[in-house]
Amino acid sequence: MSGKELITVDPEILGGTPVFKGTRVPVKTLFDYLERNYTLDEFLECFPSVTREMAHQMLECSESALLTPASV
């Protein structure tokens, strides 16, 4: 599953804020939680519409995007 399959950007949903597909949970919220030392389980407990698989896939896509060397 690619990042594009995980995210919805729609002006009708939270003004176009990127959210997990099928939810109203902003993707940024996952990173905010982790940045503030909450666990993934705590995030999932607070946002049950996001599955563990969705969160893992988002983290994997983000890791790949950050660690893939830029084309020259």
C-alpha positions in Angstrom: 0.0 0.0 0.0 1.5 3.3 -1.0 1.2 6.6 0.8 -1.3 7.8 -1.8 -3.5 4.8 -1.0 -3.4 5.7 2.7 -4.1 9.4 2.5 -7.2 11.4 1.4 -6.9 15.1 0.6 -10.4 16.6 0.1 -11.4 20.2 0.6 -14.7 18.8 2.1 -12.8 16.9 4.8 -11.1 19.1 7.4 -10.5 21.8 4.7 -8.1 19.6 2.7 -5.9 18.5 5.5 -4.3 15.1 4.6 -6.2 12.4 6.6 -6.0 8.7 6.8 -8.2 7.3 4.1 -11.8 6.6 5.3 -11.3 8.7 8.5 -11.2 12.3 9.6 -7.9 11.7 11.5 -5.1 14.0 10.2 -1.9 12.1 9.3 0.0 14.8 11.2 -1.7 13.6 14.4 0.2 10.3 14.3 3.5 12.1 14.1 2.5 14.6 16.8 1.7 11.7 19.1 4.9 9.9 18.5 6.9 13.1 18.8 5.3 13.7 22.2 6.4 10.2 23.3 3.0 8.6 23.2 3.1 5.0 22.0 1.5 3.7 18.8 -1.0 1.8 21.0 -2.0 5.0 22.7 -2.5 6.7 19.4 -4.6 3.8 18.1 -6.7 3.8 21.3 -7.5 7.5 20.8 -8.2 7.1 17.1 -9.9 3.7 16.6 -10.8 4.5 13.0 -7.1 4.2 12.1 -6.0 0.6 12.0 -2.6 -0.6 13.2 -1.9 -1.7 9.6 -2.6 1.9 8.3 -0.4 3.4 10.9 2.5 1.0 10.2 2.2 1.5 6.5 2.3 5.3 7.0 5.4 5.0 9.1 7.0 2.7 6.5 6.2 5.0 3.6 7.6 8.0 5.6 10.8 6.1 6.4 11.2 5.2 2.7 10.6 8.7 1.6 13.1 10.1 4.1 15.9 7.5 3.5 15.7 7.2 -0.3 18.6 9.0 -1.9 17.6 12.0 -4.0 18.0 11.7 -7.7 20.7 14.0 -9.0 
